[in-house]
Amino acid sequence: MIRRIIHIEEEKCNGCGACAAACHEGAIEMSNGKARLAKENYCDGLGDCLPACPTGAISFEEREAPAYDQAAVKAAQEKKASLGCPGSRSQSILQDKDETASPVKSQLAQWPVQIKLAPIRSPYFEGADLLIAADCTAYAYGNFHSDFIHGRVTLIGCPKLDQVDYSEKLAGIIASNDIKSVTVARMEVPCCKGMENAVKRALLASGKELPINVCVISTSGNRIN
């Protein structure tokens, strides 16, 4: 049958794996450092993977392809949920009030937290106040959990070390969910400005006007603003 399906340009793919993580159906796999459409019958043609790709390697095309097999996708998702890697499994977290493992309770409300691993759509994004934080902020600022993570859905990354443009992935998350506000936590070092800029580009690309608060942490662990 002729239908809409994704197309991945191998020469543009940088092998980051963000599209594979964003594909809820499991149609995309990584092979030899490149993303490929491994299961055409798993691709629903909706394109959750498009905004996740930082290089623009993914597009739509109309061509002969097997029909979307929803039953097969559901079975694969159920198998992955029972056997898959817990490090990338999307889930909400309810902190145990009787937790005694740590004298200071975690305020983290969801998993995963890495921007590259986060799904485009998830129930925990609905009505959420979003925290987008540079990796180092949690180590530099002592009260990070209570002052920043508490009451927010948290996404983290490092614009220098990851060497990717987060704006497309973040724009997809903001556009696809009922996000209420965005807080950015970044370090005072110049390279960390990239996190703030990516969030601002994402907001613009999403077409939504949301309140944004940018907090800068000094290398000595003080909150500058």
C-alpha positions as CSV (number, residue, x, y, z in Angstrom):
1,M,0.0,0.0,0.0
2,I,1.1,3.6,-0.5
3,R,1.2,5.5,2.7
4,R,3.2,8.2,4.6
5,I,6.3,6.9,6.4
6,I,9.5,8.4,7.6
7,H,12.8,8.6,5.7
8,I,16.2,8.8,7.3
9,E,19.1,10.3,5.4
10,E,22.1,8.3,6.5
11,E,24.6,11.0,5.5
12,K,23.0,13.5,7.8
13,C,22.6,11.2,10.8
14,N,25.1,11.8,13.6
15,G,24.2,8.6,15.5
16,C,22.9,10.4,18.6
17,G,20.1,7.9,19.0
18,A,17.5,10.6,19.9
19,C,15.1,9.5,17.2
20,A,15.2,5.9,18.4
21,A,14.4,7.0,21.9
22,A,11.6,9.2,20.7
23,C,10.0,6.5,18.6
24,H,7.4,5.0,20.9
25,E,6.6,2.2,18.5
26,G,10.2,0.9,18.2
27,A,10.4,1.3,14.4
28,I,13.8,2.9,14.5
29,E,17.0,1.1,15.6
30,M,20.7,2.1,15.7
31,S,23.1,0.1,13.5
32,N,26.8,0.8,12.9
33,G,26.4,4.2,14.5
34,K,23.4,5.3,12.3
35,A,19.7,5.3,12.8
36,R,17.6,3.2,10.4
37,L,14.0,2.4,9.9
38,A,14.2,-1.3,10.9
39,K,10.5,-2.1,11.1
40,E,8.4,-0.3,8.5
41,N,5.2,-1.9,9.8
42,Y,5.9,-0.3,13.2
43,C,6.0,3.2,11.8
44,D,2.7,5.0,12.3
45,G,3.7,7.9,10.1
46,L,3.0,10.5,12.8
47,G,6.7,11.5,13.2
48,D,7.4,11.8,16.9
49,C,11.0,11.2,15.8
50,L,11.2,14.3,13.6
51,P,11.6,17.0,16.3
52,A,14.1,14.7,18.2
53,C,16.6,14.7,15.4
54,P,19.2,17.5,15.8
55,T,20.5,17.3,12.3
56,G,17.3,17.3,10.2
57,A,18.0,13.8,8.9
58,I,14.4,12.6,9.1
59,S,11.5,13.6,6.9
60,F,8.2,12.2,5.6
61,E,7.8,10.4,2.3
62,E,4.9,8.8,0.5
63,R,5.8,5.3,-0.8
64,E,4.9,1.7,-0.9
65,A,5.2,0.3,2.6
66,P,3.5,-2.4,4.8
67,A,0.5,-1.3,6.7
68,Y,1.0,0.0,10.3
69,D,0.6,-3.1,12.5
70,Q,-0.8,-1.7,15.8
71,A,-1.2,-5.1,17.4
72,A,2.5,-6.0,16.7
73,V,3.6,-2.6,18.1
74,K,1.5,-3.1,21.3
75,A,3.0,-6.6,21.8
76,A,6.5,-5.3,21.4
77,Q,5.9,-2.4,23.8
78,E,4.6,-4.8,26.4
79,K,7.6,-7.0,26.0
80,K,9.9,-4.0,26.3
81,A,8.2,-2.8,29.4
82,S,8.9,-6.1,31.1
83,L,12.4,-6.7,29.8
84,G,13.7,-3.4,28.6
85,C,16.4,-1.2,30.1
86,P,15.1,0.6,33.2
87,G,17.5,3.5,32.4
88,S,15.3,4.7,29.5
89,R,11.9,3.6,30.6
90,S,9.5,6.5,31.0
91,Q,7.8,6.6,34.4
92,S,6.4,8.8,37.1
93,I,8.0,8.6,40.6
94,L,6.0,8.7,43.8
95,Q,8.5,9.4,46.6
96,D,8.0,7.1,49.6
97,K,7.3,9.1,52.7
98,D,8.9,6.3,54.8
99,E,12.1,6.3,52.7
100,T,15.1,6.0,55.0
101,A,17.9,5.3,52.5
102,S,18.9,9.0,52.4
103,P,18.6,11.6,55.1
104,V,17.6,14.1,52.4
105,K,14.6,13.0,50.3
106,S,14.8,13.2,46.5
107,Q,12.3,15.5,44.9
108,L,12.6,13.9,41.5
109,A,9.1,13.2,40.0
110,Q,9.8,11.3,36.8
111,W,12.3,9.3,34.8
112,P,14.3,9.6,32.5
113,V,15.8,13.0,33.1
114,Q,18.2,13.2,30.2
115,I,16.9,15.4,27.5
116,K,18.1,13.0,24.8
117,L,16.2,10.1,26.5
118,A,13.0,11.9,27.4
119,P,9.9,11.0,25.4
120,I,8.2,13.7,23.3
121,R,4.8,13.0,25.0
122,S,4.2,11.6,28.4
123,P,1.4,11.9,31.0
124,Y,3.8,13.5,33.5
125,F,4.3,16.5,31.1
126,E,0.6,17.4,31.3
127,G,0.1,20.5,33.4
128,A,3.7,20.4,34.4
129,D,6.1,23.2,35.4
130,L,9.2,22.2,33.5
131,L,12.8,22.5,34.8
132,I,15.5,22.4,32.2
133,A,18.8,22.3,33.9
134,A,22.5,22.1,32.9
135,D,24.2,19.0,34.5
136,C,26.6,20.9,36.7
137,T,23.9,23.0,38.5
138,A,22.8,20.1,40.8
139,Y,26.4,19.6,41.9
140,A,27.2,23.3,42.4
141,Y,24.0,24.4,44.2
142,G,23.5,22.6,47.5
143,N,19.7,23.0,47.8
144,F,19.0,22.1,44.2
145,H,16.3,19.5,45.0
146,S,14.3,21.7,47.3
147,D,14.7,24.9,45.4
148,F,14.5,23.7,41.8
149,I,13.4,20.1,41.3
150,H,10.5,20.2,43.9
151,G,7.2,20.5,42.1
152,R,8.7,20.4,38.6
153,V,9.3,17.9,35.9
154,T,13.1,17.8,35.4
155,L,15.2,17.5,32.2
156,I,18.9,17.8,32.2
157,G,21.8,18.1,29.7
158,C,25.1,19.7,28.8
159,P,25.2,21.7,25.6
160,K,29.0,21.5,25.5
161,L,29.6,17.8,26.2
162,D,26.5,16.5,24.3
163,Q,27.3,18.7,21.3
164,V,23.7,18.6,20.1
165,D,21.0,21.3,19.7
166,Y,18.4,20.6,22.3
167,S,16.0,23.1,20.8
168,E,14.2,20.8,18.4
169,K,13.6,18.1,21.0
170,L,12.4,20.6,23.6
171,A,10.2,22.3,21.1
172,G,8.5,19.0,20.4
173,I,7.9,18.4,24.2
174,I,6.6,21.9,24.7
175,A,4.3,21.8,21.6
176,S,3.0,18.3,22.3
177,N,2.1,18.7,26.0
178,D,0.3,21.2,28.3
179,I,3.4,22.7,29.8
180,K,2.6,25.5,32.3
181,S,5.9,27.2,32.8
182,V,9.6,26.7,32.1
183,T,12.5,27.3,34.5
184,V,16.1,27.2,33.2
185,A,18.9,26.5,35.6
186,R,22.4,27.0,34.2
187,M,25.9,27.7,35.3
188,E,27.6,31.1,34.9
189,V,30.2,29.8,32.5
190,P,29.8,31.0,28.9
191,C,29.3,27.6,27.3
192,C,26.3,27.0,29.6
193,K,24.5,30.0,28.0
194,G,23.8,27.5,25.2
195,M,21.2,25.8,27.4
196,E,19.3,29.0,27.9
197,N,19.5,29.8,24.2
198,A,18.2,26.4,23.2
199,V,15.2,26.7,25.5
200,K,14.4,30.2,24.1
201,R,14.6,28.8,20.6
202,A,12.4,25.9,21.6
203,L,9.7,28.2,23.0
204,L,9.7,30.2,19.8
205,A,9.5,27.1,17.6
206,S,6.7,25.6,19.7
207,G,4.5,28.6,19.0
208,K,3.5,28.8,22.6
209,E,4.0,31.8,25.0
210,L,5.0,30.4,28.4
211,P,6.5,32.1,31.4
212,I,10.2,31.4,31.5
213,N,12.5,32.0,34.5
214,V,16.3,31.8,34.0
215,C,18.4,31.1,37.1
216,V,22.2,31.3,37.0
217,I,24.4,29.4,39.4
218,S,28.0,30.5,40.1
219,T,30.9,28.0,40.1
220,S,31.2,28.6,43.9
221,G,27.6,27.4,44.3
222,N,25.8,30.7,44.8
223,R,22.6,31.6,43.0
224,I,23.3,34.8,41.0
225,N,19.7,35.5,40.0
